[in-house]
Amino acid sequence: MKKAHFLFKIAFAVLLFLSFSWSGNAQIKKTASVEGITEYMMDNGMKVLLFPDNSAQTITVNITYKVGSRHEGYGEKGMAHLLEHMVFKGTPNHPNIPEELTSHGARPNGTTWYDRTNYFETFNATDENLDWALDLESDRMMNSFISNEDLQSEFTVVRNEFESGENSPSGVLMKNVISSAYLWHNYGQSTIGNRSDIMRVPIENLKAFYKKYYRPDNAVLMVTGKIDIDKTLALIVEKFGGLKNPDIPLKDVPTIEPAQDGERRVELSRVGDLQIVSALYHIPAGSHEDYAAMAIAEQVLTDEPSGRLYKALVDDKKASTVWSFSPFTKEPSFLYINVDVPSDKSLDEAESTLLSVLEDMSKNPVTESELKRAKSNILKQIDQISRNSAFLGTFTSEFIGAGDWRLAYIFRDRIEAMTLDHLNTAIQRYLINTNRTVGLFVPTKTPIRVEIEHTEGLEELVTTYKGKEAYDAGESFDVSYDNIQNRLDSGILEKTPIEYGFIKKNNRGETVTLNLVIRNGNVDNFMNKGKIASYTGRMLNKGTTTKSRQAIEDALSILKSSVSVSGSNGSIRGSVTSTAENLMATLDVMVDLLKNPIFNETELEKLKTEDLARLEQSKTDPQFLAIRKMGLLNQRFPKGHPNYNMTIDEEIEAIKAVTVADLKAYHKEYYGISDNASVIAIGNIEEQVLKDYFETNFSDFRNNHSYKEIKNPHQKNTAVNESIETPDKKNAISYGLLSMKVSKEDKDYAALQVAGEILGGGFLSSRIANRLRQQDGVSYGAGGAVSVDNDSKDSNSMAYVYAIYAPENAAKVQQGFKEEIARFIADGITEEELKTTVNGWVEAQSVARAKDNELAGLISSNLYYDRDMSFQKSIEEQVKGLTVADVNTAIKKYFKTFDKWTVSNAGDFKVPEIKKSNKKVDD
């Protein structure tokens, strides 16, 4: 029987190839190829982009529709985003999309922006998975249900998402400023829409919008990862070749925003503590050559720590943070700058400084060193994205929406070629006060206006673009447990007590991921240290005895590499993302940070100011307060213990108490290798070179505090349900936690993992998400999980659930939690749920092992707990062998009804008082 099945597969493959050889020539043609991405055009107008990456071991399918909030008409605000939600509701051939995504272990999502909407799935690279994903996307392109019943349930979900943004003062201010900057163009409208349009859209209008824009000639399909090009093209022709476009041709939206003729000012008054000042300037579209100039100008202004605004505001202690963004759009865009100002600082002074620096850009042009630094920073980010095929697969949507995928490379080339003359000319054109939204109308006799033209000749620009030499596609790496273990070179260095785990493999772009962990000390060493350990770690990249903070950033930009370092009580961590060529130089930077920090007083004060401002802002944030409350309700350690949960006031006090002297003393006392350290490296490495490097560079970096883990043993959670009032917040949140005494070493682990996925995991397919979002429609985000401890001595595990919702739906959310958990315990799971979840869990583990950073974390954990990959293989075999009875037994053993959970809620739950008046109204 097996032989017959095998022969059938061969015959089918031959027929499929013959079919492609004929229909492929008729239906799909190669039209362009740039740096590893090849474009094809189908007869129905759909573009296809293929980007093979043998080293990925995953595939990402991403489909981009050239429709976003820019295309919405009167009464349609938020329709593109609402439609994004609706196409997850199912089709005749895929009636339960969330369940399918979970079953295939996919990492999916959909996003909406000004010019485009995209949907993607990243999954284990198998023929079956690719067939499923392409079939799903082809089916929901034109056959999504878009039913009135689903729309009614999704209204509240999208409104809930809308209201979650309303909780953020910076988000609301940004929305208002952008809206004021645009009189007519839809870039001035928030992509999520307005409440009334969201709640009142007729189903007929939504269906019409769907049929108008979801069509082959308005879509670009991109498939990246470990793919066979011929097979993939054959599948695409099979799935999409029969789709036909509507008879009515698409026409672009004609609105052109008139030139702004004076400053505009917006003022927002809401409950909160942190002050904010922002500014917006109109700039060209992403395809315009001046966009690259303004992207560099943005770096010159807001980069940390070299940015002119950063220095003038944060360094001079007038603000806590500065951030900015400038969307890459199809039509003229904007540069938005945000400045957070703590309540003990002057908002007027911060505003004056902000505008002064911006206006000074024309008088004091960008220098050669500023230009070089900004270029390096941007090009480093682009380079790192280009080496990650899964991220590139979705990142490309931004450029597709702006006109064409090749704009990504054209933008990079323009950054590389940017001159000072071009840059400073662009700054003088766009960074002028009459093109700015922060102020009031100012009458003048000689108005200055900036007419920003739409890009011309885009088709010619991208069609003739050839690009550079593409990166090597890399090695096809088998992510099976046995192969990983066989490829793993592990042991302990001879001269320095560092445990190592190296996997040498050929990655696309010769990338390398390296993680270092150093552990030392015991609980007594870290008592009453407050925030000293974390600040010591965070200060490592703020300057050393050999390099300034700026020199560190510049060096990493030139190396196109990243280094992050951090510290906590008993642990020091460093991570590196680099290439084979630049790895050793990047490691030199990390070693310098670990060994030679300078602990500058000014940099410490900036960090403390930033944290205090964050806490100040968080005092009214429901999510922050609910999580903080959860820790306080289950307080189990005395004050001063490393695991003690601080109140907000205690954390503020601890932050203020930290001094440079504390950090220097802590570093001297606790930094260095004692008896527990590990280094993991995966990618294009030379194992012996790395071993020699760590022997040489860490032989003198020693510490005499033997490591003993700070224990956090299981303790029964406090059964309580408490709420916190957060006035004037449009969104509420609830968290529930149930402690469990179990570890990954226990036989129940496999069953609990599956139980947790069914209760709260998956992609909108769990019991909690299905009840609160799909069925009741009261929550935009709802779910949960079971988190199981690695350490069998602690066995400190828990189940948790959460939901985000409008405050008036609090009772429904609580009722949903209560009823679903009770039903979960009483009735258990079904055979279908078990099958779907087990398959999805196994696929998801394979996807995780295909990500070098996640695989490095897994290997590090195995080294720490004296395990190898056979431990994970055994767990997977247990999961595959589970029965419904196994999972239901574990549920009854560990789960309890909702009244036994710790529940923390935060939101504006107070019912407004309705004042009655005896005053008569005239007829």
N, C-alpha and C positions, 0 to 999 in steps of 0.2 A: 504494500500500500504506500509506503514511504517513497519507494522508487517511482511508482506511477505519479505521485504528487510532484516529485522532483522533475520528471520528464515534462509534465504539464507546465511547470514554471518555465522551463527552458523554451518550450514551444511558444508560450505566451510572450516571453521576452523577444523571441525572434519576430513574431508577428508585430509586436509593438515597435520594434526597430524598423521593420519594413514599412509599417504605417507611417512612422515619423519621417522616413526617407522620402515618402511621397507627399504626405500632408504638410510636413515641415517646410518643404520648399514652397508650398502654396500658401501657407498661413503665417509663417514667421520668417523674418529676414534679419540678418545681422546688419546693424546700422552704424555702430561706433564702438570703440574700445579705448579706454583710458586707464592706465595704471592698475590693471587687473580687473576692472569692472567692464563687462561687455554688455552693450545695449542691443536689444532686438525689438523689432516692430511687428506686431501681428496685423493681419488684414483688417480686423475690427478696430484698430487704432490703439490698442493697449500696448504700452511699452513694457518691456521686460528687462531687468538688470540682473546679471549673474556675476557672483563674486566668489569663486572657489577658494577655500582655505582649508587645506588638508589637516592642518594642525589643530583645527577648532574642535573636532569631534562632536560638534553640535551643528544644527542648521537653524537659521532664522529666516522665517518668511514674513516679509513686511510689505503690505500693500498701502499705497498712498493715493488718496483721492484728492484731486485739486479743487477742494471746496472747504471753506472755513467760515469764520464769522464775517469775513469781508463780503461774502456772497449773500448775506441775509437781507431781506427786505423789511418793510414796515410791518410790525407785528410779529416778526420772525426772530427777534433777538434771542440768541441761545439755541436756535433750532439745529445748527450743525452739531453742537455738543450734545443736545438731547438725542439726536439721531444716532450719534456714536454709542450712547447707552442702549438704544433700541435694537441695534443689530446684534447685540449679545443675547437677545431674547429667543433666537432660534429661526430655523427655516424648516420646510417640510422634510428635507433629508438630514438635517441636523437640529432636531427639536429641542435639545438640551445642551447648548454650547458650553456653559460653565462646567457641566459634568464631563463633557468630552475633553476640555482643556485639562481638567484635573486628572482624568484617566490617562492621558498621554504624558503626564508629568511636565507639561509645558510651563514656560514663564511668559505669560501673555499680557497684553494691555491694549488699550486704544487711547489715542490722544487727539485733541482738537486744538487748532491754533488759527491765526488770522487767515492763512491762505490754504490750509490743507487739513485733512483728517487722515490718521493712519491707524492701522491695526497690525499687530505682530504677534508671533509666537516663536519662542526659542525652545528647541526640543532636542532630544537625543537623535543623532544622525542615523536613522534607519529608513529604508525604502517605504515601509508601512506608514511611518510618521509623516514623511514628506507627502505621500499620497493623500493622507487624511487632511493635512494642513492646506494643501492646494485645493482640495475638494471643498473644504469649509469656506475658504475665501471666495472661490468662484460661485458657490451657492448663495452666500449672503450678499454678494454684489448686487444681485437682482431679485432674489427670492426671500428676503427677510420678511418675517411676519408683519411687523409694523401694525400691530393690532391695537384697537382702542382699549381692550382690557389691560394689555401690557402698559400702554401709555398712562392709564389711570394710576397704576401702581408705581410707575417710574416718576411721575410728577413730584411726589414728596421726596424721593431719593435725590433728584437733581436739585430741588429746592434746598434740601439738606446740605448738599455740596456747595451750593451758592451761599448759604448762611454760614458755613464753616469759614469761608473767606471773609465774611463780614465780621468775624471775631478779631481779625488782625487790623489794627490801626494803620500800619504801613501799607497793607494791601488795599484798604479802602481809600487811603490818600492817593496811592498810585493810580487807582482806577479813576478817581475824580480829576486828577491832574491830566491824565491822558485824554479823558473825555473833554476837558476844557480846551485842550490843545488842538482838537480836531472839530471843526464846525460841521462838516458834512461826511467825511470819509469814515468808513466803518472801522478803521483801526482805532478810532476813538471809543468804540464800544467794547465792553468786556466780552471775551469769548464765551463765558458761561452765561451771558445774557442778563436780562432783568427779570425780577420776580413775576411780574404780571404776564409777560410773554411766555415764560416757562409754564405757568399754571393754566394759561388760557388757550394754548395752541390747539386748534381743531385737528383731529386725526387726518382729515382729508388734506390739510395743508402740509402736514408732516410727510404723508405719502407722496404728495406731489414733489416736495423738496427732494425726497429720496430718489424718485424715478428720474428727476431732472439731472442729478449730479452723480449718482452711483451707476456708472456705465463704463464699458471698456475704454472708450476713447478719452475718458477723464481720469484714468487710473494708471499708476506705475507700480508694477510688481517687482520686488527685489528679493532674491534668494541668495543668502550668503552662508558660508560654512563648508562643511565636508560634503560636497555634492559631485555627482557625475554630470557633466554638462549635457551630454546627449540624452541621457535618461531624464534629466530635469526638464529639458526643452520639450521632450516627447510628452511628459506629464502635463506641462503647462498648455500645450496645444490641445491635449485631450480634455482638460478641465475648462479652459477658457475659450477655445477656438470656436465653439458653437454659440457663444454669447453675442447678441446683436444690440446695437445702439438704438435708442429711440429715434423716431423720424425727425424730431425737432433738433437742429444743431445747437451746440452750446455757444453762448455769447458771453464775453467777459463783462464784468461790471464797469460802467464807464466813468464813475465818479472821480473827479480830480479835486483834491483839497486845495483851496486858494491859499496864496501866500499869507502868512501871519503878518499883521501890520502893527504889532505892539505887544508888550508884555501882558500876560494874563496871570491872575493870582487866584489861588484857591485856598480856603481855610476850612479845616475840619475840626469839629468839637465833639469829642466822645469820651466815655469813661476810660481811664488809663493813667499811666504815670510817665512813661517815656515820651519825650518830645521828638518830633521829626520835622525836618525841612528837606524839600526835594526840588529838583529842577529838571525840566524837559526841553530838549532842542529838536527841531525837525531836521532830519538828515536824509540822504538819498536811499534808494532801494538797495538791496543786497547785491544786485547785478551791476550797479554803478561803481565805477572805479573809485569814487570818493568815499564809498562805504568803508573800504579797506583803510583809507586815511583816518576816518572817524573811529574805527575800531582801535587803531593805534593811539589816537588821541585819548580815547577812553582809558586805555592802559596807562598812559602818561599821567592821567588825572587820578585814577582810583586804585592803581596797583598797590599792594601792601608788601613792603613798606616804602617803596620809592615814589609813589604817586604824589603829585603836588597837593591834591586835596587831602590825602591821608596825612601828609606831613603838617599841613596848615591846620587841620582840624583835630586829628587824633594825637599826633605827636605834641601839639600845643595844648592838649587837654581841653579842647572846646567841644569835643564830641567823642562818642565811644566807638562807632563804626561808620564806615563809608562803603556803600556798594552801588553797583550800576548794572544796567543791561541795555543792549541795543539789538532788537530782533532783526534777523535776516529775512526781509520780507520782499514780496514781489513788487510792491509800489512804495513810494517814499516812506521811510521809517522814522524812528526817533531814538534819541539817546536819553535815557532816564537815569538820574543820579539821586540816591537816597542817603541822608545823613541822620543817624540816630543821636539824639542829644539827651543825656540824663537830666533828670529834673533839677539837679543842683547846678546845672550849667545854664548859661544864657542862650535862649533860642534866637534872640535878636543878633547876638554876637556870632553865633554859628551861621546864621543866614547871611550876615554881612561878609563873613570870611568866605563862605561858599561862592557868593556872587563875585566877590573881589578876585578870587583865584581864577574863576571862569573868564572874567573880563580881561584879566591880565595875560591870558594865553596869547592874545593878539599882539600885546606889547612886548612880551618876553617869549619869543618863539621856542619851539621844542629844539633841544640840542641833539647833537650827534649821538651822545651816550644814551640819552633818553630814547631816541629812536631805535638804537641797537638793542637796548634792554626790552623794549616793548615788542619788537619783532621776535626776539628769542622766546619770550613768554608765550606769545600766540602760536608760533610755529611748533613749540614743544607740545602744546595741547593738541594741535592738529595731528602731529606725528603720532602721539599716543593713541588717538582715536583711529588713525589709519591702520594701526597694527592689531586692532581688536575688531574682527569681522562681525561679531554679533552686535556690537554697539554701532559700528559703521552702518550696518543694515538698517537701523532705525534713525540714526543721525542724518542720513541722506535725505530723509523726508523733508527736512527744513529747506534744503536746496531745491528739491522737486517742487515744493510749494512756491518757492520764489522764482521759478521759471525753468530750471533744469538741474539735474544732478551734477553736471560738470562744473557748475558754479562753485562747488566745494574746492576744487583744484584751482580754478581761476582766482578765487579769493586768496588761497594760499600763495599763489604766484604773485599776486598784487601786493601782498604783505611783504614778500621777499624783495620785490623790486621798488618798494616805496622810497621816495627821496624826501629830503628835508623840505625842499621847495614845494613839492606837491602837498605834503602834509600840512605845512604852515599856511599855505594858500587856502586849503580846505577849512582849516580852523578859523581863519579870518572871515571866511564866507558864512559858516554855519553857527559859530559860537558868538552870536551877537544878541543883545538884549531884546530886540524886537522879534527874534525867532525863538523866544524863551517863554515857557509857562511857569511863572512863579509869582508874578506881580499883578498890579492893577493897570487899567488903561491909562496911558500917558499921552496927552495930545501933543503934537509936534507939527511944525511948519514944513519940515523936510523928512518925511517918512522914509525909512529904509526897509525894503522888503526882499525876501529871498524866494524867488520863483524856483522851486525844485522840480526839474524836469523828470518825466518818466524815462526809463531806459529805452533806448532805441537800438535796433539791430541785435537783439538778444539771440535770435535764431542763428544768425551768422557767427556770432561770438562763440557759441557752444559747438556748432557744427564743425568748425575748422580747428577746434582745440584738440591737441594731441597728448598733452600731459608728459609725465616723466616715466622713467623705468619703474615698473611695479615691483613690490617686494616679492621674494620667493614665497610660494604657497605653503611651504613647511611640510612637516612629516605627518603622516597618518598615524596617530598615536592611539593604540588600543587602551581604552579606559577600564578594562576588566580588572577586578581586584587582583587576580593572579599576575597579570602583566605589570600592573603598578608595583606590586611587591617584588617581582623579578627585576624590574628596572631600577628599583630603589637601592642606592648605595648608602648604607647607614652604618654608624658606629660612633666611637668617641675618639676625639683627637688625642694624639699621643702625649703632647706636652701641656695642653690646656684642657681642663675638664668641660669641653663643649661637645655635646652630642650633635651629630649631623645627620641629615637625610637629604640626599641629592638625587634628582632625576634629570639625566641629560637627554634632551630631545630637541629636535629641530623645529622651532616655532616660526610662524610667519613673521618676517621682519627681525628674526633672531632675538626675540624678546626674552627677558629673564625676570622671574619673580623670586625675591629672596626675603625671608623673614628671620629675624633674630629675637630670641627671648632670653632674658637674664633674670634669674630668680634668686633672692637671698633674704635673710632675716626671718624673724618669727613675730608672732603677735605682740610680744612684749616690746620689741624694737619699735613698733609703729603705733603704740598707744599715744594718744593726745598729740598726734602730729597734724591734725586738722587737714588743711588743703595743701600742705607742704609738698607731699609726694607728687601730686598731680601737677602743681605749678613747676616743680623742678623739671619734670618731663616736658612740659609745654614750653619751657624757656630754652630748651636745648638748641632749637633752630633760630633763636633770636640773636645769635652772634657767638663767636668763639674767640680765643686768644689769637687765632691766625686769620679769621675772616669776619667781616661785619655781616649783619643780617642781609644787607643788600648783596654783598659778594657771594653769600651762600645761594641766594635765589638766582643770581646771574650765572653762577657756575652750573647749577642744575638745568637752567634753561639751555645753556650751550650744549650740555650733555644730553638734552632731551630726555631727562630722567627725573624720577621723583623719589624723595626720601621723606619718610615720616617717622618721628620718634615720639614716644610717650612714656609716662611712668605712673605707677600707682603703688600702693603699699605692698612691698615685696616683689614687684615686677617692673622690669624695664623692657620696652619693646621697640624694635626698629624694623621698618619694612622698606624695601627697595623695588622699584620698577625701572628696568633699564634695558640695555641691549648688550649683546656679547662684546661689541666694540667699546662700550663706555662703562661696563660693569665695574671694573677695578677702580676707575677714577670716581665713580659714584660711591663705591664703598669707602673710599678715602674721605669723602664728605661725611658719610654717616659716622665713621670712626672719630672724626674731628668733633662732631657734635656731641658724641657720647663722652669723649675724654676731656675736651677743652672748653666747656661753656664758660662764657664770661659773666653771665647773670647781670645784665645791665639794669640799673634802677628804673630808667625811663621806660624800657620795654616791659618790665614787671608791672609798672603802674598802668600802662595801657591795657595789659591783659586783665588786671583787676577791675579797671573802669569798665571794660567791655562786659565782664561777668556780672558786675553789679548792675549795669544797665539791663542786661538780660533778665536778671532776677526781678528787677523793678518792673519790667514789662510783663513778666510771668505772673506777677501777683494777681492779675485779673484774667489769666488764661485758663480756661476750664480743663484742658488736657493736662497741662503742667500740674495744676492743683490736685486733680484727681489722682494722678500717679504719685505725687508727693504724699497725699493723704493715705494711700494704700500702704506705703512704707511705714508711716507713723502708726497706723492701726495695728501693724504686725511687728512693732518694735521689739527686738529680742536681745539687743546688746546694750551695755551701759554707755553713757556719754564718754567720748574719748576713744572708744573701740574703733578700729578701722572700718568695721561694718555697721557702725551706728548710723541711723537715718536722721539727718539734721532737719530741723524746721527751716523755713526761709530765713528767719531772723538769725538763727544760729549759723547758717551758711554765710550770710552777710558778715557776721562778726568774724567768722573764720577766715574769710577772704581778706578782710581789712587787716587781720593780724599778721598775714604773711609778709616777711621781709627778705631782702636780698641775703642777709646774713643767715637766715634760716635755710635758704636754698643752697648756699655754698656749703654749709655744715652738713646738710642732708646728702648732697652729692659726694662730698668727701667721705662720709661715713658709709653710705650704702650703695654707691655705684662701683661696679666691678664684678668680676666673676668669682663666685665662691665654689659651690659644688653642684650647681644646677643651671645649666644653660643649653640652648639648642639653636641650631641654624638650619633652615630649610631653604633649598634653592631648586628651582625647576626651570628648564629651558635650555638655551644655548650656552652651556657652561663647560668649563674644564674642571673636573672634580678635584684633581690634585692641586691645581693652582689655587682653588678656593680653600682647600685644607691648609696649604702653606700660608695663605694670606691670614687666616684667622689664628693660626699658631703664632705667627710673627706679630700681628697687631694687637692681640689680646693677652699675650704672655705677661705683659707688665700692667695689665688692667685687672687687678685682682682685689678681692674683698674677703675679709675673714669672718663674715656673718653667715654661718651655715643656714641653708634654707629649710624652713619648716612651714608647710602650708597653713594659712590662716583659715581655720575651720568655720564652716557655716552649716551646722547640722540641721536635719529636719526638725521642724517644730510645727505643731498644729496651728493653723491659721485662726484668727479671731473671727467668730461668726457675728457679723454686724453689717448693717446697711445704712450708710451715712451720706448726707448731701452737703455740698458747699454752694453758697449763693455767689454767682458772678454776674452782677447787674450789667445790663446793656450788652450782653453777649448773645448773639443770635443762634448759637449752636451749643448743645450740651453734650456731655460724654459720660459714659458709665463703664467702669471696669469691675470685673468679678474675678476673684482668685480663690482657689481651693488647693491646700497643700496636700502632697502625697509622699509617703515614705517608700521610695523605690529608686533604683539606679539603672543605668544601661547594662549592668552586669546581671540584672534579674531576669528571670524567664518571662516576666510579664511585659518587658519593655516593648517587644514587637507589637503585642496586642494594644498597648496603650498608645503607641505612635499612630496606629491605624484609627483607634477610637478618637484621638485628638483631631485627626484630619477630617473625619466624618462629622464631628461635632462643630468644628470651627474653621477648618483649613480649606484647601482647594481654591478654585477661582469662582467665587460667588455660588458654589455648589454645596456648601456645608449646611447642616441643620440650622445653625444660627443665622447665617447669611440668607438662606432660603426663606426663613420665617420673617426676619425683620426687614429685609430688602426686597426680595422677590415677591413674597406673599403679602405682608402687611404694608410694605412701601414706606416705612417710617425711618429708615436709616440708610445713609449713603455708604457708610463703611461699618460692617459688622462681621465678627468672626471670633476666632480664638484658636487655641492649640493646647497641647500637652508638652511641657518642657521637662525633660528628664535629665537628672544629674549624671555626670560622668563618674563621679566619685562614689563608690559603694559605701565608704565610711560615713559620708554625709547623707546620702540618699535624700537630698533636699530638692524635691521635684514639686511641680504644680501644674494644675490646669487653669487656664484663664479664658475669659470671654470679654468682649468689648463691643460698644456700639456708639456711633456718633449720630445725633438726632436733634430735631427741634425740641426745645424745652416742653412744649405743650404735649409732646408724645412720650413723655417720661413714663407714664403709667403703662402704656402699650409696650414699651421696651422692657420694663421690669416683668410684665406679664409674659412676654415672649421668652425671656430668659427662663423664668420659672417653669413654664409649661414644657418648653423644649428639653430642658435638662431632666425634668421628671419623666417625660416620655422616653428619653434616651436611656434612663436607668431601668424603667419598667419594661419597655418593649425591646430594647437593644437595637441592633442594626439588621439590615437585610442582606441577602446574598448578593444582590446587585450592587449595593453600596460597598460591600467588601471587595468584590471583583474590581470595580472602578477604582477604588482607593489604593488597593495593592498595586495594580498596574501603574497608576500615576506615581505612587511613592517610589517604585523601582526605577521608573523612567527619570524621575526627578533626581535620584541619587546619581544616576549616570551623567545627567547634565552637570551636576555639581562637581563631579570628578573631572569633567572636561574643562573646568575653569581653573587655571593654574593657581589663582589666589585662594580659591576654596580648597583645592587639593592640598596646597601647602598647609592650610589650617588643619586639615584632617591628619596629615602626616605628623604635624607638630603635636597634636593631641595624642596620637598613638605613641609617639616617643615618650611623652610625659607619663602616660599610664601603662607603659611597658606592653604595648599591643603592636600588632601588625595588621595588615589589611585582611587577614583571615577573620579578625573580629567583626569587621563590617560585613564581610561575605557571609559569615554565620548568621548575623542579624537579618540580612536580606533573605537568606534561605528560610529563616523562621517566619518572616513576614509572608513570603510566598506560600508557606505551608499552613497559614492561619485558617481556621474555620470560623463560622459565625458564632459557634458556641464558645470558642476561645476568647473572642473579642468581648462577647456579652458577659462572660465570667469576669474578665478584667474590669469591665465597666461597673458591674455590681460591687466588685471588691474595693475599687478606689474612688468612684464618683459618689457624691452626696447631693441631696436636694439643695436648691438655691438658697434656702434659709441658713445653710451651714457654711456658705461662702463669705469671704470678705468682699463687700461691695462698696465702691467709692463712686459717687456721682458729683458732677459739677456743672452748673449752668444757671441761667436766669429763670429759676423755677417760680419766682414770686408772681402771683396772679395780680395784674394791674387793677387798682381800685377804680371802679366806675362811679364817677360823681354824678349824682342826680340833681337836677335843677328844677325849681318851681316856676322858673321864668317861662312865660307863654311865648309862643312863636306866632307872629301875625299871619293870618291867612292871606 
